[in-house]
């Protein structure tokens, strides 16, 4: 059965052999609205970054295509652009 609680510690030395050694460790309930909002925000940020990376790649490919076509007078093959 999956746990709905995550234990985090501020340094790796605080958790040893599955036991908490220091009171600086915290446990978070993954069902809490605050934690779910943080996870949602992080996923949205990652998705936005991936979209921007793909858009940048598309612009670079288009620029390479136009440059090749201008230089050679005919459209390049896909392999020539990579």
ABEGO torsion letter per residue (X at the ends): XBBABBBBBABAAABBGGBBABAABBBBBAABAAAAAAAAAAAAAAAAAAAAAAAAAAAAAAAAAAAAAAAAGBBBBAAAAX
